[in-house]
């Protein structure tokens, strides 16, 4: 069975590719390389450069590689950008997914894993977010992920595909330095960037109803995200009737201030302090996953802690920013 990974040359996608290959799976990558890097991929993994909106390319890849499973990761993912360009986000994330599903149905693909997000929940007012927590996304990005889950579920039921929608929480770390997060929009690389420039890390608000006043999040190592996809791929292969929606998180909250302190320790920048600025609109005080369902359904649990995430991310940052 061959798995097509859309967006497989990106930060998360390349980790999923390597994990599936290590599990003995046959893999082909489809990526438009708008943010992906071919150097992230193992040399023996075929890469097709193309868009998920290009039906001709999709049909060719599915046919030539005899694809029977898809992991759909390709998407636009910046919340602020989605507010500024909502129509583009719906086109890329929803119409792109619809095109992939249509091609998959015609090619008789039997398993489909969808990269979703905790952004579907919006601002949940609960200690632990379960898959039954109401979904009330607060921005176009979260809306496109929730609409994507609906599309995946409908296509799976109608066309006989086993499906899994995987709701990522806050992803960090790297399985190898060369696979580190190249952007600076997530908390960990954002702090690295400030520290490298001799600036104190920014904390957006310290007056939340939490023990130290800063937001609490569920940070999960990208290698654990990848292993969860392997577990989902195995389950869908073995159980063609499966239709799953699962959180991927550690089930443990860490405050932003605590994360920054560990980042400062790991990077050796312990004297920089913090700069507290105004809250960002729409930031909930606490978003922490319940990991009970994924443990029950897939036998999966996260294997890495916060310090491992940050240490691995720092190695990747130093590789890309020597000196």
Secondary structure, 3 states (H helix, E strand, C coil): CEEEEECCCCHHHHHHHHHHHHCCCEEEEEECCCCCCHHHCCCCCEEEECCCCCHHHHHHHHHHCCEEEEEECCCCCCHHHHHHCHHHHHHHHHHHHHHHHHHHHHCCCCEEEEEEEHHHHCCCCCCCECCCCCCCCCCHHHHHHHHHHHHHHHHHHHHCCEEEEEEECEEECCCCHHHCCCCCCCHHHHHHHHHHCCCCEEEECCCCCCCCCCCEECEEEHHHHHHHHHHHHHHHHHCCCCEEEEEECCCCCEEHHHHHHHHHHHHCCCCCCEEEECCCCCCCCEECECCHHHHHHHCCCCCCCHHHHHHHHHHHHHHHCCC
